[in-house]
Amino acid sequence: MNLEDKVVIITGGGSGIGAAAAKLLGERKATVVVSDIDLKNAEKIAEEIKSHGGNAIAIKTDVTKFDEVQNLISQTVLNYDRVDVMVNNAGIGGKNLLKTAEHTHEDWHHVIAVNQTGVFYCMQVALKQMTKQGQGNIVNIASLAGLKASGNNLSYSASKFAVVGMTKSAALEYGSKNIRINAVCPGYTHSALLDQLLSSRPDMGDLLKRMVPMKRFGEAEEIAEGICYLASDNSKFMTGQTLTLDGGTSL
C-alpha cells in the first residue's frame, strides 16, 4: 500500500483498533501522529512505532474540546507542514445497556459528545487545513451499529449512524477539492467496547457469535488493514463509502 511519507493523525490511537492502526501505519512508512485523551498510552504507541524504525509523535487530545482539536491539527502542521490523512477513531460506548425509555441522559450526552461531536470537530478543522493544501483524506471509524439496528444501545447507534451520514455528506461537498472521505464499519471486534458488552451477561459471547457467519469476533489488526487501505492511494477513486468488516454479520 502506498503510505510512505504520508502524515497521518489518528485519534484514540492509544489502545484497541486505534493502536493497531497506528502501528500498522508506522510499519508501512507513514508518519504517525498518535492522539489520545490518555497521553501515556499515546506515548507508548508512538515509542513502539519509533522502536521499529518508524516516525511518530504523541499529542494529548480530548476530541470533545474544540480548542484541543485545533491544537492537534496546528501542532501536526507545525511539525510536518501538512496533514495528509485524518483517522477519526476516538469513540466510546455507554456505561449501561438499556432500552430507549430507560437510556440514561449521562450516557446520551457523553457518547454523542465523543463519537459524533468529536468526529465533527476533527473533520471541520482537518478539512480547513486540507482545503488550504489542495488535498487530503479522512477516514472515519463508524460501526456496524451505524448501518443496522442495535438494541439497548441508542446513543451509540445514533452516533455511529451520524458518522456514516457525515462521511457521505462531507464527501459530496469536498470531492471536487481533491479530498476523499470514507468510513470503516467494524462488526464485533476484540476491544474494550466488546469486553464491556460481553460482561453484561455470561452467555453474551455465544449469543453474539451466533450472529456472525464466520463464527468469531474480529481482531483489531484486521480492522487496521481496512483503515490503511482507505488511508492509502490504493483507494484513490473511492469516496463517500463505508467499508464493512464484520465477518458477515450484516448479511
Residue pairs with C-beta under 8 A, 6 or more apart in sequence:
1 28
1 228
1 229
1 232
1 233
1 234
2 232
2 233
2 234
3 25
3 28
3 29
3 30
3 228
3 231
3 232
4 28
4 29
4 30
5 29
5 30
5 31
6 30
6 31
6 84
6 85
6 231
6 232
7 30
7 31
7 33
7 76
7 80
7 81
7 82
7 83
7 84
7 85
8 25
8 30
8 31
8 32
8 33
8 84
8 85
8 86
8 87
8 231
9 33
9 35
9 72
9 73
9 76
9 83
9 85
9 86
9 87
9 126
10 18
10 21
10 22
10 25
10 32
10 33
10 34
10 35
10 87
10 89
11 18
11 35
11 36
11 61
11 63
11 72
11 87
11 88
11 89
11 90
11 118
11 122
12 18
12 35
12 36
12 63
12 89
12 90
12 91
12 141
13 19
13 21
13 22
13 32
13 34
13 35
13 36
13 42
13 45
13 87
13 89
14 34
14 36
14 37
14 38
14 40
14 41
14 42
14 44
14 45
15 36
15 38
15 41
15 192
16 191
16 192
16 193
16 220
17 89
17 141
17 186
17 189
17 191
17 220
17 223
17 224
17 227
18 36
18 87
18 89
18 90
19 41
19 45
19 220
20 219
20 220
20 221
20 223
20 224
21 87
21 89
21 220
21 223
21 224
21 227
21 228
22 32
22 34
22 45
22 46
22 49
22 56
23 45
23 48
23 49
23 52
23 224
24 221
24 224
24 225
24 227
24 228
25 32
25 227
25 228
25 231
26 32
26 49
26 52
26 54
26 55
26 56
27 52
27 54
28 228
28 232
29 54
30 54
30 85
30 231
31 55
31 56
31 80
32 46
32 49
32 54
32 55
32 56
32 57
33 56
33 57
33 58
33 59
33 72
33 76
33 79
33 80
34 42
34 43
34 45
34 46
34 49
34 56
34 57
34 58
34 59
35 42
35 58
35 59
35 60
35 61
35 72
35 90
36 42
36 45
36 58
36 60
36 61
36 90
37 60
37 61
37 62
37 63
37 90
38 60
39 58
39 60
42 58
42 59
42 60
43 58
45 56
45 58
46 56
46 57
46 58
47 56
49 55
49 56
50 56
57 79
59 71
59 72
59 75
59 76
60 68
61 68
61 69
61 71
61 72
61 90
62 68
63 69
63 88
63 90
63 114
63 117
63 118
63 119
63 121
63 122
64 113
64 114
64 117
64 118
64 121
66 121
66 125
69 118
69 121
69 122
69 125
70 125
72 122
72 125
73 83
73 125
73 126
73 129
76 83
77 83
77 129
82 129
82 133
83 126
83 129
83 130
83 133
83 136
84 135
84 136
84 137
85 136
85 137
85 138
85 139
85 231
86 122
86 123
86 126
86 130
86 136
86 137
86 138
86 139
87 138
87 139
87 141
87 227
87 231
88 118
88 119
88 122
88 123
88 138
88 139
88 140
88 141
88 163
89 141
89 227
90 114
90 118
91 114
91 115
91 118
91 141
91 143
91 159
91 193
92 110
92 111
92 114
92 115
92 193
93 111
93 153
93 156
93 193
93 196
93 197
94 103
94 104
94 107
94 108
94 110
94 111
94 153
94 155
94 156
95 104
95 106
95 107
96 103
96 104
96 107
97 152
97 153
97 197
97 200
98 104
98 152
99 151
99 152
100 154
103 154
103 155
107 155
108 154
108 155
110 155
111 155
111 156
111 159
112 155
112 158
112 159
114 159
115 156
115 159
115 160
115 162
115 163
116 158
116 159
116 162
116 163
116 166
119 140
119 162
119 163
119 166
120 166
123 138
123 140
123 166
123 170
123 181
126 136
126 138
127 136
127 138
127 170
127 174
127 179
129 136
130 136
130 137
130 138
130 174
130 177
130 179
131 174
131 177
131 179
134 177
134 178
135 178
135 179
136 178
136 179
136 180
137 179
137 180
137 181
137 230
137 231
138 167
138 170
138 179
138 180
138 181
138 182
139 181
139 182
139 183
139 184
139 227
139 230
139 231
140 163
140 166
140 167
140 181
140 182
140 183
140 184
141 163
141 183
141 184
141 186
141 227
142 160
142 163
142 164
142 167
142 183
142 184
142 185
142 242
143 156
143 160
143 163
143 185
143 186
144 150
144 185
144 186
144 187
144 188
144 244
144 246
144 249
144 250
145 153
145 156
145 157
145 160
145 161
146 157
146 159
146 160
146 161
146 162
146 163
146 164
146 183
146 185
146 242
147 161
147 164
147 185
147 242
147 244
147 250
148 250
149 157
150 156
150 157
160 185
163 183
164 183
164 185
164 242
167 181
167 182
167 183
167 240
167 242
168 240
170 181
171 180
171 181
171 182
171 239
171 240
171 241
172 240
174 181
175 239
175 240
180 235
180 236
180 238
180 239
181 239
181 240
182 230
182 235
182 238
182 239
182 240
182 241
182 242
182 243
183 241
183 242
183 243
184 223
184 226
184 227
184 230
184 242
184 243
184 245
185 242
185 243
185 244
185 245
185 246
186 218
186 223
186 245
186 246
187 212
187 218
187 244
187 245
187 246
187 247
187 249
187 250
188 194
188 197
188 208
188 212
188 217
188 218
188 246
188 247
188 249
189 217
189 218
189 219
189 220
189 222
189 223
189 245
190 217
190 218
190 219
190 220
191 220
194 217
197 204
197 208
198 204
198 205
198 208
208 217
209 215
209 216
209 217
211 249
212 246
212 247
212 248
212 249
213 247
213 248
213 249
213 251
214 247
214 248
215 247
216 247
217 247
218 245
218 246
218 247
222 245
223 245
226 243
226 245
229 235
229 243
230 238
230 243
244 250
